[in-house]
């Protein structure tokens, strides 16, 4: 465990791997340190924002350093099921890379439960871990300039769902209509660190409605709500984007 000062009210905790990061995050959430204002997890780090008037950086470092990072993390009770149409542009390529039929890729993706490890890249984008270990495929050699909202992808040990249309380099195996990010919800991001996630094949489920939280609206409703929130004229026009 290594501590790096960020500024007067924040420090970065570096750990060896994702399991250690999740264990420390779970410990700090279950037994909070007085003075911590916010914790932002990533793959191997925790950004900890604190109130210097309540706790010094030296004391905070000592308190965090006492925590165990090898403990088994208790899983969150919240389970989100995401219905997916498995017709992604890269599904055949993923099957070919793994040497299995495309139906087996779908079976493995829907056959295990994921956990939201952390969020990033874009509002509402969750990095999901804990799925079938064989679904470990590299990012695309050439990223796409545009991936649609709801695209379900694989990259390395992670799975994820693009919350809005954007550039990206993940291997796209399907798409969902469930919005990952919706400013009309009390908590805009559907997937929060620690949540459990299960993907459901709509072809097998018969196109059943998502059993995700009741305040989730459909993709069309989200587009209407977003459009109604603006004044009717553009304030910013994006002429070009980079690749991710």
trRosetta pair geometry for C-beta under 8 A, 3 or more apart (Angstrom, degrees):
i j d omega theta_ij theta_ji phi_ij phi_ji
1 13 6.4 -18 -165 -170 95 97
1 14 7.1 150 -158 78 43 58
1 15 5.9 -8 -104 -99 70 72
1 20 7.9 -150 -79 165 87 131
1 24 7.8 129 -111 -86 124 148
1 64 7.6 -164 170 128 143 97
1 65 6.1 171 97 -119 140 72
1 69 6.6 162 -65 -24 116 150
2 13 7.4 147 76 -160 45 48
2 14 4.2 -14 60 57 98 109
3 11 5.6 3 -170 167 95 129
3 12 7.3 146 -158 77 47 51
3 13 5.9 -18 -101 -103 69 66
3 14 7.7 -152 -68 18 23 79
3 61 4.9 14 -109 -128 175 111
3 64 7.5 122 -89 76 121 131
3 65 7.6 -65 -39 -65 126 105
4 11 6.5 156 78 -168 43 77
4 12 4.4 -19 64 61 100 101
4 13 8.0 -169 23 -73 74 22
4 14 6.6 52 -8 -19 111 109
5 10 7.9 108 -169 91 55 58
5 11 5.5 -48 -110 -110 43 88
5 12 7.9 -26 56 19 3 79
5 57 6.6 25 -106 -168 102 153
6 10 4.0 -45 67 103 126 101
6 11 5.7 -171 3 -103 90 26
6 12 5.5 101 -56 -27 108 92
6 47 6.9 45 -48 -145 159 96
7 10 5.3 37 43 40 82 97
8 52 6.1 -38 155 -47 91 146
9 37 7.7 13 165 18 113 135
9 49 6.0 36 133 -162 91 77
9 50 5.9 -150 -171 67 71 57
9 51 6.8 12 -145 -104 115 28
9 52 5.6 -99 -96 -28 83 98
10 47 6.4 3 -173 -179 115 90
10 48 6.6 162 -152 85 64 49
10 49 4.6 -24 -97 -101 95 68
10 50 7.1 156 -90 17 41 71
11 47 7.9 176 90 -153 33 52
11 48 5.5 -13 61 61 78 98
11 50 7.6 -6 12 8 94 115
11 57 6.0 125 -50 -146 132 104
11 60 7.0 154 23 103 137 128
11 61 6.9 -71 128 -78 171 91
12 45 5.5 -13 -174 -167 98 124
12 46 7.4 159 -158 79 51 45
12 47 5.5 -23 -104 -102 76 67
12 48 7.6 171 -93 18 25 76
13 24 6.9 -133 121 139 145 157
13 45 6.3 148 77 -159 54 65
13 46 4.4 -4 53 54 110 94
13 47 7.9 -160 20 -74 74 22
13 48 6.2 46 -14 -11 109 116
13 64 6.2 -113 -96 153 142 147
14 44 6.3 23 -157 135 71 95
14 45 5.4 -27 -100 -100 57 88
15 20 4.0 -163 169 107 131 121
15 21 4.9 -177 51 -67 141 72
15 24 6.5 -161 -71 0 146 140
15 44 5.4 -147 65 -172 74 70
15 45 6.9 178 16 -86 80 35
15 46 7.6 47 -15 -6 115 92
15 69 6.2 -165 -138 -159 127 150
16 20 5.3 80 45 7 83 153
16 44 7.1 -110 104 -147 13 110
17 20 5.4 100 57 12 67 101
17 21 7.2 -122 108 -6 38 94
17 44 6.3 -47 -121 -108 17 98
18 21 5.4 -55 -147 35 36 115
18 22 6.2 32 158 -17 70 105
18 43 5.5 -56 -85 -168 96 66
18 44 6.6 -73 -66 -76 54 64
18 117 5.9 -24 -164 -154 123 139
18 129 6.5 158 147 -83 153 170
19 22 5.9 -56 -145 39 31 107
19 23 6.2 33 155 -22 65 107
19 73 7.7 -153 -158 -8 72 121
20 23 5.6 -55 -145 36 31 113
20 24 6.4 27 158 -15 66 105
20 44 7.8 35 66 -141 105 70
20 69 4.1 33 -153 165 89 118
20 70 7.4 -16 -104 -72 83 52
21 24 6.1 -59 -150 38 27 106
21 25 6.3 28 153 -19 64 109
21 41 6.0 119 161 -155 112 106
21 42 7.3 -94 -159 74 153 48
21 43 6.9 154 8 147 165 25
21 44 5.8 -139 -54 -128 131 28
21 45 6.8 -5 -116 22 125 15
21 46 6.3 165 -151 -47 87 91
21 117 7.8 60 91 -177 121 100
21 118 7.8 -36 133 -48 136 127
22 25 5.5 -53 -144 38 32 114
22 26 6.2 34 156 -21 65 106
22 41 7.4 62 -89 -154 56 150
22 73 5.2 -47 132 -58 105 163
22 115 8.0 54 -134 125 150 137
22 117 6.4 -80 -75 -140 118 79
23 26 5.8 -54 -148 36 28 111
23 27 6.4 30 152 -21 62 107
23 68 7.0 -78 154 115 123 73
23 69 4.9 123 87 -158 124 50
23 70 6.7 89 170 -31 172 8
23 71 5.1 143 -157 55 116 77
23 72 7.9 -33 -110 -79 107 4
23 73 5.4 -126 -94 -61 61 101
24 27 5.6 -53 -148 35 33 114
24 28 6.3 27 157 -15 67 107
24 46 6.2 -120 104 -22 123 146
24 64 7.4 47 -164 -169 118 95
24 67 5.7 103 -129 110 80 136
24 69 5.1 -11 -55 -106 96 94
25 28 6.1 -60 -147 39 28 105
25 29 6.3 23 156 -15 64 111
25 39 6.4 157 -131 141 84 137
25 41 5.1 -8 -88 -80 145 131
25 46 6.1 179 -77 -99 87 128
25 193 7.0 -74 157 148 152 139
25 194 8.0 -146 121 -62 123 105
26 29 5.8 -60 -146 40 29 109
26 30 6.0 23 159 -16 67 112
26 71 7.6 -129 81 89 123 115
26 73 4.6 167 -24 -133 161 98
26 74 6.9 150 -166 38 139 73
26 194 7.5 128 -91 -104 89 117
27 30 6.0 -59 -141 39 26 105
27 31 6.4 -34 176 40 64 98
27 67 4.7 132 123 -161 153 126
27 68 6.8 163 -88 56 149 69
27 69 7.9 -93 -2 -87 142 53
27 71 6.9 106 -69 43 111 139
28 31 7.2 -77 -128 68 21 63
28 32 6.4 54 173 -112 63 52
28 33 6.5 -42 -142 -2 90 95
28 36 6.9 -53 -177 91 117 176
28 39 6.0 127 107 -77 140 161
28 46 7.7 124 15 -176 153 159
28 48 7.9 -111 -156 -108 163 119
28 64 7.3 0 -85 -118 119 91
28 67 7.0 -36 -57 -96 79 164
29 32 6.9 10 -137 -72 22 83
29 39 7.4 -118 -65 47 86 147
32 36 6.1 -137 -170 51 93 119
33 36 4.9 80 70 -17 90 117
33 50 8.0 -33 100 -114 114 123
33 55 7.0 30 148 -69 106 174
33 60 6.6 115 138 -133 149 79
33 63 5.0 111 -123 131 135 143
33 64 7.0 -66 -34 -65 156 76
34 54 6.1 -125 140 165 85 122
34 55 6.6 141 98 -48 72 124
35 50 5.0 34 139 -167 91 105
35 51 5.1 -130 -158 51 71 85
35 54 3.5 -174 -105 104 94 116
35 55 3.2 155 79 4 176 116
35 60 6.7 -117 97 -86 130 111
36 39 6.6 14 170 -51 127 96
36 48 6.0 -60 -134 -168 108 102
36 49 7.4 102 -164 79 65 49
36 50 5.1 -50 -105 -101 48 89
36 51 8.0 -134 -68 7 7 78
36 55 7.7 -19 -44 42 60 143
36 60 7.4 129 -73 -137 88 120
37 49 4.8 -60 67 108 105 93
37 50 5.8 167 4 -112 88 25
37 51 5.7 105 -49 -39 112 87
38 47 8.0 -8 112 107 93 89
38 48 7.6 166 87 -154 54 40
38 49 4.3 12 53 48 95 114
39 46 5.7 -18 -165 -172 98 109
39 47 7.2 150 -159 77 44 55
39 48 5.6 -6 -107 -105 77 71
39 49 7.7 -148 -68 24 36 72
40 46 7.1 145 71 -163 47 55
40 47 4.1 -11 57 56 103 107
40 49 7.7 48 -7 -11 101 102
41 45 7.6 159 -157 91 46 53
41 46 5.5 -24 -102 -106 63 77
41 47 8.0 -147 -66 22 19 72
41 117 7.2 -129 126 152 129 65
41 118 4.2 -133 105 -102 95 112
41 193 5.6 109 41 -124 132 157
42 45 4.7 8 53 57 110 89
42 46 7.5 -168 22 -79 73 33
42 47 7.4 57 -11 -15 107 95
42 118 5.3 160 -113 149 27 168
42 120 6.6 46 -116 -49 89 147
43 117 7.2 41 -107 133 57 134
43 118 6.7 -120 -57 31 46 139
43 127 7.4 -53 -78 111 88 165
48 60 7.2 179 123 163 139 131
48 64 7.2 -116 -41 -80 169 151
50 54 7.3 -125 171 65 92 104
50 55 5.8 -69 171 68 132 108
50 57 7.6 155 62 -92 135 63
50 60 5.6 -101 -49 -101 174 157
51 54 4.4 52 88 14 107 112
51 55 7.0 82 71 27 68 79
52 55 7.3 -97 -132 71 28 46
52 56 6.7 43 -151 -110 74 47
52 57 7.3 -21 -110 -37 93 81
55 59 5.3 -123 -170 84 87 120
55 60 5.0 101 135 -62 121 96
55 63 7.7 -42 -166 5 141 145
56 59 4.6 91 56 10 85 100
56 60 6.7 -151 91 -6 42 88
57 60 5.6 -55 -143 39 31 113
57 61 6.2 38 156 -24 65 104
58 61 5.9 -53 -151 32 27 113
58 62 6.7 25 152 -16 61 106
59 62 5.7 -58 -154 37 34 112
59 63 6.3 33 152 -20 68 107
60 63 5.7 -54 -145 36 33 111
60 64 6.2 26 159 -13 67 107
61 64 6.1 -59 -146 41 27 105
61 65 6.0 30 155 -24 63 113
62 65 5.6 -57 -143 36 28 115
62 66 6.8 34 157 -27 61 101
63 66 6.1 -53 -161 22 30 113
63 67 7.9 38 144 -31 57 96
64 67 5.8 -43 -168 8 46 117
68 71 4.7 86 108 -32 119 105
75 115 6.8 -113 -131 -102 98 125
75 194 7.7 155 -161 -173 49 76
75 196 6.1 45 176 -64 117 117
76 115 7.7 132 23 -140 101 98
76 194 4.0 102 -41 148 133 95
76 195 5.5 -68 83 -94 147 32
76 196 6.1 -165 71 -20 89 84
78 192 7.6 29 80 52 154 107
78 194 7.6 74 44 112 110 88
78 195 4.8 -54 95 -125 113 84
78 196 6.5 166 91 27 55 79
79 113 7.8 -54 -131 -144 107 123
79 195 7.6 154 -99 -177 23 80
79 196 4.5 -29 -105 81 71 111
79 197 7.5 168 -158 -83 58 23
79 198 6.5 12 -175 0 104 108
80 190 6.6 117 -141 154 155 102
80 191 6.4 -119 40 -94 159 81
80 195 5.8 24 -2 163 113 127
80 196 7.1 165 21 88 67 55
80 197 5.2 -19 68 -109 94 72
80 198 7.5 175 88 27 47 66
80 212 5.2 32 -154 -119 88 90
80 213 7.5 -40 -110 -17 97 83
81 197 7.8 149 -92 -162 29 53
81 198 4.9 -23 -108 72 76 96
81 199 7.7 147 -160 -104 62 13
81 200 5.4 37 177 -23 105 122
81 210 6.4 -177 94 -159 83 76
81 211 4.9 34 48 55 123 97
81 212 6.4 -139 58 -60 61 69
82 152 7.7 149 125 -94 132 128
82 161 6.8 -123 -170 -61 161 151
82 176 5.3 -29 173 -118 101 164
82 178 5.5 -126 -136 41 84 146
82 197 6.5 4 -4 -168 115 100
82 198 7.3 171 22 85 72 44
82 199 5.4 -34 70 -110 94 63
82 200 6.7 172 79 19 39 82
82 210 6.6 3 -125 -132 37 123
82 212 6.8 45 -85 -62 61 122
83 176 6.1 136 82 -132 56 101
83 177 7.6 -13 79 34 103 86
83 178 6.9 122 40 -27 77 116
83 200 4.8 -40 -100 76 60 105
83 201 7.9 5 -153 124 66 5
83 202 4.7 74 177 -75 105 96
83 205 6.3 -108 -122 59 108 149
83 207 7.7 86 -179 -145 147 36
83 208 6.8 -168 -92 73 140 70
83 209 7.7 -132 -14 179 148 18
83 210 5.1 -126 1 -82 104 85
84 110 7.7 -148 43 -81 121 105
84 152 5.3 -14 -130 -11 131 158
84 174 4.2 59 172 132 113 145
84 175 6.9 141 -155 66 75 24
84 176 5.0 -57 -97 -70 65 95
84 199 5.2 -1 -5 -169 132 106
84 200 6.7 149 15 69 78 48
84 201 6.4 -43 68 -103 87 43
84 202 6.3 -154 73 -14 31 94
85 174 5.7 170 83 -164 45 95
85 175 5.5 -18 58 60 97 79
85 176 7.3 164 13 -83 73 44
85 202 5.3 -33 -77 38 65 131
85 203 7.4 95 -131 -39 62 89
86 91 6.4 108 171 -109 84 146
86 102 7.8 156 144 160 118 103
86 105 7.9 162 -169 98 133 99
86 106 4.7 37 -157 -106 173 119
86 109 7.7 146 -106 63 128 141
86 173 6.1 -18 -146 149 84 86
86 174 4.2 -51 -104 -88 49 121
86 201 5.9 -30 -11 -127 122 95
86 203 7.0 -77 32 2 97 121
87 91 7.0 -92 -154 -3 18 147
87 174 6.4 79 25 -119 46 66
87 175 7.3 -45 56 17 83 97
88 91 4.7 123 63 -40 84 96
88 151 6.9 100 -119 -156 111 88
88 152 6.7 -113 -64 64 136 80
88 153 7.6 157 -149 -90 155 64
88 171 7.8 95 131 149 138 64
88 172 4.0 -155 -167 133 120 76
88 173 4.1 171 36 -178 143 7
88 174 4.7 -77 -35 -41 106 30
88 175 6.7 143 -82 -31 83 78
89 172 5.2 40 40 75 87 116
90 93 4.7 -58 -162 47 71 116
90 94 5.6 76 137 -29 88 98
90 140 7.1 -112 -99 -77 144 111
90 153 7.8 48 47 -128 134 86
90 171 4.1 -140 122 -166 151 76
90 172 4.9 113 17 50 106 60
90 173 6.2 -68 77 -69 85 59
91 94 5.8 -54 -148 34 30 111
91 95 6.4 30 154 -18 64 106
91 102 5.3 61 150 -144 105 117
91 105 6.4 167 -161 87 82 149
91 106 7.9 17 -150 -57 123 92
91 172 7.7 -59 -40 108 72 58
91 173 4.6 99 -90 -140 82 70
91 174 7.1 68 -74 -52 121 70
92 95 5.6 -53 -149 37 33 113
92 96 6.3 34 152 -20 65 106
92 102 6.0 -40 -93 -79 55 126
93 96 5.6 -54 -147 37 32 112
93 97 6.3 35 154 -21 66 104
93 171 6.8 -134 87 -145 112 114
94 97 5.7 -52 -147 35 31 112
94 98 6.3 14 159 -4 65 111
94 102 7.9 91 72 -118 91 76
94 105 5.5 98 109 -130 115 149
94 135 7.8 18 -179 -148 123 83
94 137 5.5 -93 -130 -48 88 170
94 154 6.5 87 -119 46 139 138
94 171 5.3 119 -73 156 111 140
94 173 5.9 -30 15 -88 155 111
95 98 6.2 -68 -147 47 27 100
95 100 5.7 -106 -154 80 74 65
95 101 6.1 -20 -159 168 129 18
95 102 4.3 -72 -61 -78 151 62
95 104 7.3 114 -129 56 98 90
95 105 5.1 -99 -81 -29 84 131
96 99 7.4 31 -175 -73 30 39
97 137 5.5 89 100 -126 150 115
98 105 6.8 137 44 -87 145 98
98 134 6.5 88 -146 154 123 100
98 135 7.4 -26 -87 -108 147 50
98 137 7.0 -75 -53 -75 98 111
100 104 4.1 -94 159 79 120 138
100 105 6.3 147 92 -50 112 75
101 104 4.8 101 60 0 77 100
101 105 7.5 -131 103 -4 47 82
102 105 5.4 -44 -155 27 44 116
102 106 6.7 43 149 -17 68 100
103 106 5.7 -52 -154 36 36 112
103 107 6.3 40 148 -23 67 105
104 107 5.3 -47 -142 35 37 115
104 108 6.3 35 158 -17 66 104
105 108 6.1 -60 -151 38 27 106
105 109 6.3 23 154 -18 64 111
105 135 7.2 108 -148 -111 76 105
105 173 6.5 -136 143 -145 127 138
106 109 5.8 -59 -145 38 30 109
106 110 6.1 9 163 -1 67 112
106 173 7.7 -178 -84 162 70 121
106 174 7.9 92 -111 -55 94 133
106 201 5.7 63 174 -93 118 132
107 110 6.4 -69 -143 48 24 96
107 111 5.5 26 160 -33 64 124
108 111 5.5 -57 -129 34 25 116
108 112 7.0 -2 179 -1 59 107
108 131 7.7 89 148 163 84 101
108 132 4.1 -70 179 26 102 168
108 134 6.5 -76 -158 66 155 108
108 135 5.7 169 121 -52 126 115
109 112 7.8 -84 -161 36 17 87
109 131 6.8 3 -133 -168 53 137
109 132 7.0 -93 -75 21 36 119
109 135 6.3 106 -81 -100 79 159
109 154 7.9 -103 -104 -67 119 120
109 159 7.1 133 -144 -112 98 150
109 173 6.7 -175 -68 107 165 152
109 199 5.7 -31 142 69 92 144
110 198 7.4 62 -158 176 62 80
110 199 5.0 -104 -101 93 68 89
110 200 6.2 91 -140 -112 116 26
110 201 5.2 -63 -63 -28 159 94
110 204 7.9 139 132 34 170 142
111 132 6.6 47 71 -56 100 123
112 130 7.1 -159 148 131 114 74
112 131 4.8 130 86 -149 124 56
112 132 4.9 166 0 -46 142 74
113 130 6.6 -30 100 122 65 120
113 131 7.8 -153 82 -97 20 60
113 196 5.6 -7 176 -170 117 107
113 197 7.1 145 -169 70 67 43
113 198 5.3 -40 -113 -82 76 91
114 128 3.9 20 169 177 138 116
114 129 6.6 133 -159 63 84 24
114 130 5.2 145 -136 66 44 97
114 131 5.1 -11 -84 -59 94 92
114 159 6.0 -95 -103 54 151 120
114 196 7.1 141 79 -163 49 55
114 197 4.3 -29 71 67 103 98
114 198 7.2 171 22 -78 80 38
114 199 7.6 46 0 -19 122 92
115 128 6.8 147 67 -155 32 69
115 129 5.7 -33 62 66 86 77
115 130 4.6 64 11 4 94 144
115 194 7.0 -27 -172 -148 99 24
115 195 7.3 159 -154 83 57 41
115 196 5.9 -33 -99 -103 68 59
115 197 7.2 173 -87 17 17 85
116 119 7.1 2 -179 -57 114 85
116 126 4.6 -50 -132 -172 106 129
116 127 7.3 102 -158 67 60 49
116 128 6.0 -42 -94 -98 50 70
116 191 4.9 167 -92 168 140 103
116 192 6.2 132 86 91 157 28
116 193 5.2 -135 116 -113 104 31
116 194 6.2 -28 67 31 96 28
116 195 4.6 33 9 50 124 85
116 196 7.9 -115 -1 -64 81 17
116 197 6.4 90 -47 -22 84 118
117 126 7.9 137 39 177 60 81
117 127 5.1 -52 56 96 104 97
117 128 6.9 157 0 -121 88 17
117 129 4.6 52 -45 1 124 118
117 158 7.8 -94 24 -113 132 104
117 193 6.8 -22 138 -133 18 87
118 126 7.7 176 97 -150 28 64
118 127 5.5 4 61 43 70 114
118 193 5.6 13 -103 -99 44 116
119 124 7.3 -69 -157 -155 127 5
119 125 6.2 132 -161 80 79 55
119 126 5.1 -42 -97 -99 85 62
119 127 7.0 -172 -94 7 29 78
119 189 6.6 0 -124 -160 161 156
119 191 7.2 153 -87 98 113 93
119 192 7.7 -51 -35 -131 130 37
119 193 6.6 -111 -13 -52 91 88
120 125 6.4 -62 76 84 36 105
120 127 6.9 -1 34 -22 96 113
121 125 4.5 -58 66 84 105 153
121 244 6.7 94 -158 -176 110 141
122 125 4.5 82 55 -18 80 125
122 162 7.5 35 52 -155 143 70
122 163 5.7 -160 108 44 114 111
122 164 6.6 -132 158 38 143 95
122 166 6.0 -150 -71 -28 155 167
122 181 7.9 -101 131 -28 94 153
123 163 6.4 -111 94 91 62 156
123 164 8.0 28 64 0 87 119
123 181 5.1 95 120 -129 92 149
123 188 7.0 -10 165 115 117 132
123 189 6.8 -129 173 -77 74 102
124 163 3.4 105 93 -106 120 156
124 164 7.6 90 58 -17 129 88
124 180 4.1 126 161 124 116 96
124 181 2.9 -110 -43 -61 153 105
124 188 6.7 -90 -73 130 106 93
124 189 4.6 -168 -104 -116 65 83
124 190 6.9 50 -150 18 101 79
124 191 7.4 96 -167 38 64 88
125 160 6.2 33 -171 -177 86 128
125 161 7.6 -160 -130 76 61 54
125 162 6.8 -7 -106 -126 104 42
125 163 5.4 -115 -61 -7 68 109
125 180 7.0 64 -81 133 40 149
126 160 6.2 -179 79 -132 55 88
126 161 7.2 15 44 37 90 85
126 180 7.2 -148 1 -159 98 124
126 189 7.5 123 -55 -180 104 117
126 191 3.8 -68 -31 104 157 135
126 192 7.9 -76 -102 -42 131 10
126 193 7.9 -172 -137 -73 104 53
126 195 7.9 -41 -152 55 158 115
126 197 7.7 145 105 -44 141 152
127 158 4.9 -50 -162 -141 87 135
127 160 5.9 -34 -106 -81 44 119
128 131 6.8 56 128 -31 104 112
128 158 6.1 117 58 -164 55 74
128 159 4.5 -41 72 68 116 82
128 160 5.8 172 10 -78 94 58
128 191 7.8 -62 -73 -173 101 152
128 197 5.6 -71 -125 53 132 140
129 157 6.3 26 -127 133 90 103
129 158 6.3 -47 -78 -104 70 68
131 135 5.9 -40 117 51 120 131
131 159 5.5 52 -14 -9 152 128
132 135 4.9 81 80 -5 96 106
133 136 6.5 -9 174 -31 55 115
133 157 7.5 -16 -134 -131 65 94
135 154 5.8 -109 160 -133 102 143
135 159 7.3 13 118 -66 135 109
136 156 6.2 -7 -156 -176 81 38
136 157 5.5 -7 -112 -84 101 59
137 154 5.3 62 45 117 108 123
137 155 7.4 -69 82 -110 74 27
137 156 7.6 -96 68 -55 37 19
137 171 5.4 -14 100 5 131 155
138 155 7.5 10 178 -150 28 63
138 156 7.0 37 -112 -68 42 64
138 171 8.0 94 84 -38 42 119
139 143 7.4 -14 162 -82 116 86
139 155 4.9 25 -80 -136 82 106
139 156 7.4 -15 -37 -27 81 84
139 169 4.2 40 179 130 119 110
139 170 6.2 -63 -124 -93 83 39
139 171 7.2 -156 -133 -31 35 79
140 143 5.9 133 77 -89 112 42
140 144 7.1 43 67 -23 161 80
140 169 4.8 -141 47 -166 90 73
140 170 7.2 15 -6 76 97 7
140 171 6.3 145 -52 -77 85 66
142 169 7.9 -157 119 -123 21 96
143 167 5.9 59 143 171 123 98
143 168 6.0 -152 -161 116 106 20
143 169 3.5 -67 -97 -77 95 89
143 243 4.2 135 75 -176 134 118
143 244 6.3 168 -162 60 155 45
144 147 5.4 107 80 -59 128 85
144 167 6.5 -172 95 -150 58 61
144 168 6.1 -5 55 62 91 65
144 169 7.3 167 15 -90 66 43
144 243 8.0 152 71 -135 25 102
145 167 5.3 -41 -152 -105 35 96
145 241 6.9 133 -167 68 84 103
145 243 6.7 -72 -98 -93 59 89
146 165 5.9 5 -164 179 93 103
146 166 7.3 179 -134 108 53 9
146 167 6.5 -42 -71 -83 36 53
147 151 4.8 -91 167 30 104 159
147 153 7.6 -13 -168 -51 152 137
147 162 5.3 170 112 -53 116 170
147 165 6.7 180 82 -147 46 57
147 166 6.2 -22 50 67 89 58
147 167 7.0 82 3 -162 91 15
147 168 4.3 -39 3 38 141 120
147 170 7.5 45 -109 49 168 93
147 172 6.4 -175 -142 -73 116 135
148 151 5.3 120 66 -44 71 105
148 162 7.2 131 93 81 39 134
148 165 5.4 -27 -130 -99 38 90
148 175 6.6 6 85 -124 120 131
149 162 6.0 -132 -127 110 36 95
149 163 6.5 -22 -142 141 91 28
149 164 4.7 -19 -95 -131 109 33
149 165 5.1 -63 -35 -42 80 65
149 179 7.6 -2 161 -120 124 73
149 180 8.0 -150 -169 22 90 100
149 219 7.2 150 102 -139 119 115
150 161 6.5 -21 -149 -174 34 103
150 162 6.7 -34 28 69 19 82
150 175 4.9 63 119 -171 101 83
150 176 4.7 -142 -167 67 98 57
150 177 6.0 11 -130 -88 153 25
150 178 7.1 130 -124 50 102 52
150 179 7.6 -63 -77 -94 96 44
150 180 7.6 176 -91 -14 53 99
150 219 6.6 -35 -51 -95 143 132
151 161 7.0 161 79 -154 41 57
151 162 4.5 19 50 23 91 120
151 168 7.6 172 81 64 140 151
151 170 7.8 148 123 78 114 116
151 172 4.9 -44 -176 -130 117 117
151 174 7.7 151 -158 90 51 40
151 175 5.4 -34 -100 -102 49 84
152 159 7.1 5 -178 -179 87 101
152 160 7.6 177 -150 92 52 36
152 161 5.3 -22 -98 -100 68 80
152 172 7.0 107 70 -153 47 66
152 173 5.9 -61 98 64 94 80
152 174 4.3 -7 49 69 122 86
152 175 6.3 -158 3 -83 87 26
152 176 6.1 73 -48 -13 112 99
152 199 7.0 96 -152 -123 151 137
153 159 7.0 170 90 -155 45 59
153 160 5.7 -19 62 63 88 80
153 161 7.6 156 17 -92 74 31
153 162 7.0 54 -2 -32 118 95
153 168 7.2 -151 -27 144 169 135
153 170 3.2 79 152 127 145 128
153 171 5.7 141 -160 68 87 43
153 172 5.0 -45 -92 -91 93 53
153 173 6.7 138 -114 9 37 79
154 158 7.3 158 -155 90 50 54
154 159 5.5 -27 -99 -103 68 74
154 170 6.3 151 60 -177 29 98
154 171 4.7 -28 60 63 87 105
154 173 6.2 39 -9 -15 105 123
155 158 5.4 -14 68 65 79 99
155 160 7.3 -22 22 17 106 113
155 169 7.1 84 -109 100 132 81
155 170 4.3 -86 -45 -117 114 87
155 171 6.6 159 -71 11 64 80
159 199 7.8 -87 148 -34 151 136
160 170 6.6 -117 55 -106 107 167
161 176 6.2 -32 -137 37 132 123
161 178 7.9 -12 172 77 161 96
161 180 5.3 168 101 -66 113 135
161 191 7.8 127 41 -10 114 143
162 165 7.4 64 140 -99 129 25
162 166 6.2 -158 -163 38 120 99
162 168 6.3 -107 -94 -34 130 163
162 170 7.9 -170 -55 42 103 132
162 180 7.6 -174 110 17 24 145
163 179 7.4 59 -155 -174 77 66
163 180 3.8 -107 -105 76 87 119
163 181 4.1 55 -176 -3 132 113
163 189 7.9 -56 -106 -122 147 79
164 181 6.6 -54 -36 51 98 127
166 241 7.4 -142 -155 168 66 159
166 244 6.7 11 141 12 110 141
167 241 5.4 -171 -23 118 119 122
167 242 6.6 -128 40 99 158 46
167 243 4.7 -133 167 -127 142 47
167 244 4.8 135 99 8 94 89
168 243 7.9 -155 -40 -168 11 70
168 244 5.1 -22 -98 72 51 107
169 243 6.9 70 -53 166 103 103
169 244 6.3 -146 -4 98 90 58
172 175 7.7 19 -177 -62 110 83
174 199 8.0 118 65 -170 148 134
176 210 7.9 73 -171 -80 115 135
177 210 8.0 -153 72 -26 86 127
177 218 5.9 -8 150 -156 118 79
177 219 4.4 -102 -161 -19 83 115
178 190 7.0 91 150 -119 106 175
178 210 5.1 78 -81 -65 124 170
178 212 5.7 100 -145 3 138 155
178 216 6.0 -2 -152 173 90 141
178 219 7.9 -59 -35 -55 9 86
179 182 4.7 81 116 -56 137 110
179 190 6.9 147 103 -36 61 129
179 216 6.6 178 48 -160 86 90
179 217 6.7 6 16 67 130 71
179 218 7.8 108 -19 161 101 15
179 219 6.2 150 -60 -97 90 59
179 222 4.6 126 -72 -71 151 158
180 189 6.9 -5 159 -148 74 65
180 190 5.2 -109 -145 27 44 114
180 191 6.4 -29 -150 7 94 103
181 188 5.4 24 -160 154 70 100
181 189 5.8 -14 -102 -97 75 60
181 190 7.3 -107 -61 -5 35 85
182 185 4.7 76 88 -6 102 106
182 188 5.7 -168 67 -151 42 69
182 190 7.4 55 11 -50 101 93
182 216 7.3 148 10 -133 153 60
182 217 6.5 145 -142 34 155 97
182 222 5.5 -97 -112 -121 105 113
182 225 7.5 47 -161 78 96 146
183 188 5.2 -3 -91 -109 43 122
183 225 7.7 -171 64 130 86 117
183 226 7.4 103 31 -98 113 79
183 229 7.1 39 81 -88 136 169
184 217 6.9 4 77 4 139 134
184 222 7.5 -147 18 -121 125 69
184 225 5.0 -38 -49 172 139 155
185 188 5.5 144 62 -102 97 36
185 190 7.7 84 39 -77 172 68
185 215 5.4 121 -121 125 95 122
185 216 7.4 2 -83 -89 134 51
186 215 7.3 22 6 120 90 170
187 192 7.2 -20 157 -63 142 124
189 192 6.3 117 104 -74 111 70
190 212 6.6 -6 -162 -173 128 136
190 213 7.3 -166 -142 27 88 113
190 216 6.5 44 -110 -100 122 116
191 195 5.5 -143 -153 61 67 141
191 197 6.5 1 -120 -75 122 129
192 195 5.1 100 58 -26 69 116
200 204 7.6 -127 177 67 75 103
200 205 5.2 35 160 -39 115 145
200 208 7.7 -56 136 61 145 106
200 210 8.0 166 43 -116 130 71
201 204 4.3 58 87 15 109 108
201 205 6.4 154 83 -8 54 91
202 205 5.5 -62 -129 51 34 103
202 206 7.7 -98 179 61 59 16
202 207 5.2 48 -178 -93 101 50
202 208 7.5 -158 -134 32 71 60
205 208 4.5 -91 152 19 108 106
210 216 6.7 -54 90 92 130 144
212 216 4.8 19 103 3 117 157
213 216 5.5 115 72 -23 74 98
217 221 3.8 -102 163 92 122 134
217 222 5.5 155 88 -56 108 77
217 225 7.1 94 72 -14 159 138
218 221 4.8 95 55 9 76 103
218 222 7.0 -137 98 -8 40 88
219 222 5.7 -55 -151 33 32 113
219 223 6.6 33 153 -20 65 103
220 223 5.7 -54 -152 33 34 111
220 224 6.5 32 152 -18 66 104
221 224 5.7 -55 -150 36 34 111
221 225 6.2 33 153 -19 67 106
222 225 5.7 -54 -146 37 32 110
222 226 6.2 31 156 -19 66 106
223 226 5.8 -55 -147 36 29 110
223 227 6.2 27 155 -18 64 109
224 227 5.8 -60 -148 39 28 110
224 228 6.3 26 155 -20 65 108
225 228 5.8 -57 -147 36 30 109
225 229 6.5 34 153 -30 63 106
226 229 5.8 -55 -155 24 32 115
226 230 7.5 21 154 -15 61 101
227 230 6.5 -62 -161 29 36 103
230 233 7.9 -150 150 44 107 34
230 235 8.0 -143 -152 -5 112 103
234 237 5.6 53 149 -64 144 87
238 241 6.3 24 167 -61 126 93
